[in-house]
Amino acid sequence: MLFEYDLVILDLMLPGMNGIELCKKARQQGIATPLLMLTALGTVDNIVVGLDSGADDYLASPDIDDRMERAETLAEDAAEKEGCMR
């Protein structure tokens, strides 16, 4: 089954294959979906390698774990308000 996505968000540190390798493979296979690297690794070298691998944009955040936890909490709170969670 094949799915279409509006955006793919990748981290550099993925199990099995890093985000750079995954991005390169996606582009080699002709996948044109926008790819955003969202990672805690924000050195200039990491950014250049990420963009050179085919990423459309690169967002480095030193406190990405905190931001993701906050986003999850917000989503859970919204779902509880809507009665979607028990």
N, C-alpha and C positions, 0 to 999 in steps of 0.2 A: 504494500500500500504506500503510495507516494503522497506527501503533504506539501502544500504551498504555504510559505510564511511571508509576512510583510517585512520582517526583520529577524536576524539571528544575532543574539548577544553571546559572545564568546569570552571566556577567561583564558589567559595563557596557561594556567595550571589546571589541566584536565586529566583525569585518569586515562591511561592507555595511549592517548595521543594529545599533544599540547595544542593550544589554540592556533598557533602559527601553522603547524602541519595540517590541521583541519581546514583552515582558511585556504591554504594553498591547494589542497585536494578539491575543495568546493569550486574554486576558480578554474582549476584544470578540467573539471567535469562540466564547465559551462554554467554553473549556478550563478545567476546574476542577482540574487536576493541581497539586499544590503547587509553587510557584516559589520558589527560594532564590537570592538575589543573593549571590554570593561574589566579592568584588572587593578590590582594593587601595585603592580610593577610599572613604575612611571619614569624610568630613566630614559634619557634621549635615545640610547641604543635600542631599548625595548620598543619605544614608539616607532622608530624608523623601521625596525624589523617587522613590526605588526602591520604597518601601512604598506611596506614593500611586499608583504605576503598576500596582499589583496584586500585587506580590511578597508572599509569605506571611512571609518573613523576610529579613533582610539581615545578612550577616556580612562585616565589613571586617577585612582582615588586611594589615598593612604588609609582611609578608614572605611573601606568598602564593606567590611563585615558589619560594622555598626549601621551603615546605611541600609544594607539588605535586611538586617534584623528589624529596623524601624519600618521598612516597607512591608515586611511580612506581618508585623504587628498591626499596621494600618489596614492591610487587607483583611486580616482576621477580625478586627474590630468592625469593619464595614460589613463583613459577612454575618457577624453576630447580629448587628442591627437589622439586617435584612431577613434574619431568621434562617440563614443557610447553614449554620453550624449548630451543633448540639452542645 
